[in-house]
Amino acid sequence: MATTDRHVTTLALAHALSAAERGLAVIPLSRQKLPALRSPHHTGTPDPQAPHDTPRPAPPCHGECGRPGHGVYDASTDPRRIRELFAAAPWATGYGIACGLPPHHLIGVDLDTKSGADASAALRELALRHLFTIPETVVVTTPSGGRHIWLSGPPDTVIPNSAGRLAPGIDIRGAGGYLVGPGSRTEHGVYGTVPGTAQLPPAPCPPALLRLIAPPPRPPHAAPPRRAGSGPPAQQGHGLVQFVLAAHEGQRNTRLFWAACRAYENGLGESLAPHLTDAAVRVGLTHREAHSTIASAARLTGQG
């Protein structure tokens, strides 16, 4: 690798570690803004300089196997784990910040310019129509002239990702998504921050905007249809427990919360909770922390 490339990767790692100090879980990204680590289930010909070329179908895995390469599910705040991820991806030139995770429950409002729409004007119109204002918060500038507005969400609401649903050019990054972190270098340029916003905490999302981007409430006690390929309950429950057991330091609460939410959504919550608790304790959480996290997942999914 050229010296310049090593320097870029070192800078990206430094920015990622700084973000992690603020409680933001991160992953390394390539110049294409994609997770830098290839899936361990990838069956194509390895090419470390282009880790996303010729993708092939892979078995559904969100990190239960314990190996890196699962995109946002690798995200961590643990400095040692972050260094391991970047060491495994020496071609990384940036980092992604996972949305929807505690403590900030980050929501990204992505004002895009590539669609040709004036996303900033569309957001102002929405704010006037629904009577909210965007508070002072972190604002990240993109190489194309767009902006990412960072907001924090409530812990009991999962905000989904969406593209153009609010208005043309306005995308929302929520649970399961990520934002390109400031300081990242991509093939189109460098991400930065609007002066005076870099050290601000993500401000709470205005309630009126939250109502626009939140999913509609589910009917009480209505179990959602099982997703195709999700497997029988016993198999799926085993996978969720393994997902928790594969957690590294900095991921334990996050993985437990995610697994518990999936369990309750699929009608497995009550029966799987003791097994998830045991798995969480085995990776270092206390019984009290595990019970609290699982209870939060139950409340979030309407089962608590």
Residue, then its C-alpha position, 0 to 999 in steps of 0.5 A: m500500500a502506498t504511503t499516502d494510502r496508509h496516511v489516509t487510513t490512519l487519519a480515518l482510524a483516528h476520526a473513528l476512535s474520536a467518534a467512539e469516545r462520544g458513544l458513536a459505534v463505528i465501522p471502516l468504510s471504503r472509498q465507495k462509502l461501503p463497509a470496507l470488510r468483505s462478508p466472510h460468507h462471500t463466495g467470489t474471488p477475494d480482491p482486497q482493493a475492491p472488496h465489493d466487486t461481484p457479490r454473490p448470494a450469502p447466507p443470512c447472517h448478522g454476525e452470529c458467526g463471530r467473524p467481521g464483515h457484517g457491515v453495520y452489525d460490526a459497529s463498535t465503540d470499543p477502541r481495541r475492536i475498532r483497531e482490529l476492524f481497521a487492521a483487517a481493512p487497510w484499504a479503508t479511507g473512512y468510517g461509518i457511524a451506526c444509527g439507532l444505537p444507544p446512547h444517542h439513538l442517532i437519526g440522520v437527515d440526509l439532504d441530497t443534491k444529486s437528485g436535482a431537488d432542493a432538499s434544503a428548501a423542501l425541509r424548510e417547507l416541511a418545518l413550516r407546514h408541521l411547525f418545527t425547527i431544526p435545533e443546533t446540532v452536528v451538521v456534516t457536509t458531503p463532497s457533492g454539496g449535500r448535508h447530513i443533520w444529526l439528531s437523537g431519537p427516543p430509546d423506545t422508537v425505532i426509526p426506519n431508513s427511507a429514501g425520498r419518502l418525506a420529500p424528494g432529496i430527503d433521505i432518513r438514516g435510522a436503525g440498521g443504517y449508517l452515516v459517513g463520518p466527518g473526516s472520511r475520504t471517498e472517491h468524490g472528496v472529503y466529508g467535513t462539518v459545518p463550522g461550530t457544529a463538530q463538538l455539539p451533541p446530536a440534538p433531540c429530534p423535534p416531536a413533529l418531525l419524529r412523527l413524520i419519520a416514525p413507523p405507524p403504530r402496530p395494533p396491540h399484540a399483533a404479531p407481524p408476519r414472519r419474514a421469508g427465509s427467517g427459518p423456524p422459531a427454534q432455528q431463529g432463536h438459536g441464531l439470535v442467541q449466537f448473535v449475542l454470544a459473538a458480541h465484543e466489548g462495546q457491542r454487548n448491549t447493542r447486540l442484546f437489544w437488537a436480538a431481543c427486539r427481533a425475538y419479540e417481533n417474531g413471537l419468541g420473546e418470552s421463551l427466548a428471554p432467559h436464553l438471551t439473558d444467559a448469553a449476555v451474562r456469558v459475554g460480560l453483562t450483569h443480570r440487571e443490565a441484561h434484564s433492563t435491555i430485554a425489558s426495553a426491547a419488550r416495551l419498544t415492540g409493544q410486548g412490555 
